[in-house]
Amino acid sequence: MLTACRVWHFAEESRHASKATAAQWALERDRTLGVVGDALRRRHGDPATRIDPAQVARLLAVVRARLTDAGDRAAGGEDPKGAPG
């Protein structure tokens, strides 16, 4: 899940970020992605944190959609920020 956040971050921002930074970035864009916070809690030592498979699937669907959008913008001559290329 955190790697998916990193991929999304790179597609949108054109720069690499740590898993934690990309996860926070993703949460700022969509606060409903609670599974990202769950993954961070697990990463930081809370093995009891439950990861909901349905929420993982939702996160991956969101990231796939954002990657498609970013690819479409790039193919259309726009940079990831939306400015003409």
C-alpha positions in Angstrom: 0.0 0.0 0.0 2.8 2.4 0.9 4.6 1.6 -2.4 1.3 2.4 -4.3 1.4 5.8 -2.6 5.0 6.3 -3.7 4.1 5.5 -7.3 1.1 7.8 -7.2 3.2 10.6 -5.7 5.9 10.2 -8.3 3.3 10.3 -11.1 1.8 13.5 -9.8 4.9 15.3 -8.5 7.7 13.9 -10.7 9.9 13.3 -7.7 10.6 10.4 -5.4 9.5 10.3 -1.8 9.8 8.0 1.2 7.0 5.6 1.9 6.0 7.7 4.9 6.1 11.0 3.0 4.1 9.6 0.1 1.5 8.1 2.5 1.0 11.5 4.2 0.8 13.1 0.8 -1.9 10.6 -0.3 -3.9 11.2 2.8 -3.8 14.9 2.2 -5.4 14.3 -1.2 -8.0 11.8 0.0 -8.7 11.6 3.7 -11.0 8.6 3.1 -8.1 6.3 2.3 -7.9 5.2 5.9 -6.0 2.0 4.9 -3.0 4.2 4.3 -3.0 5.3 7.9 -3.4 1.7 8.9 -0.4 0.7 6.9 1.7 3.5 8.5 0.7 2.3 11.9 1.7 -1.3 11.0 5.0 0.0 9.6 5.7 1.9 12.8 5.3 -1.1 15.1 1.6 -1.7 15.7 1.1 -5.3 14.4 -2.5 -5.3 15.8 -3.6 -2.8 13.3 -6.1 -4.5 10.9 -5.7 -4.1 7.2 -9.0 -4.3 5.4 -8.6 -6.1 2.0 -11.6 -4.2 0.6 -9.9 -0.9 1.5 -6.6 -2.1 -0.1 -8.6 -2.8 -3.3 -10.1 0.7 -3.1 -6.7 2.3 -2.6 -5.3 0.4 -5.6 -8.3 1.5 -7.7 -7.7 5.1 -6.8 -4.0 4.9 -7.6 -4.7 3.2 -10.9 -7.2 5.9 -11.8 -4.7 8.6 -10.9 -1.9 6.9 -12.9 -4.2 6.7 -15.9 -5.1 10.4 -15.5 -1.4 11.3 -15.3 -0.6 9.2 -18.3 -3.4 10.9 -20.3 -2.1 14.3 -19.3 1.4 13.4 -20.4 0.2 12.0 -23.7 -1.8 15.2 -24.3 1.3 17.4 -23.9 0.6 18.5 -20.3 3.0 18.1 -17.4 1.8 16.3 -14.3 0.8 19.6 -12.7 -1.6 20.4 -15.5 0.4 23.1 -17.2 0.8 22.9 -21.0 3.9 21.0 -22.0 
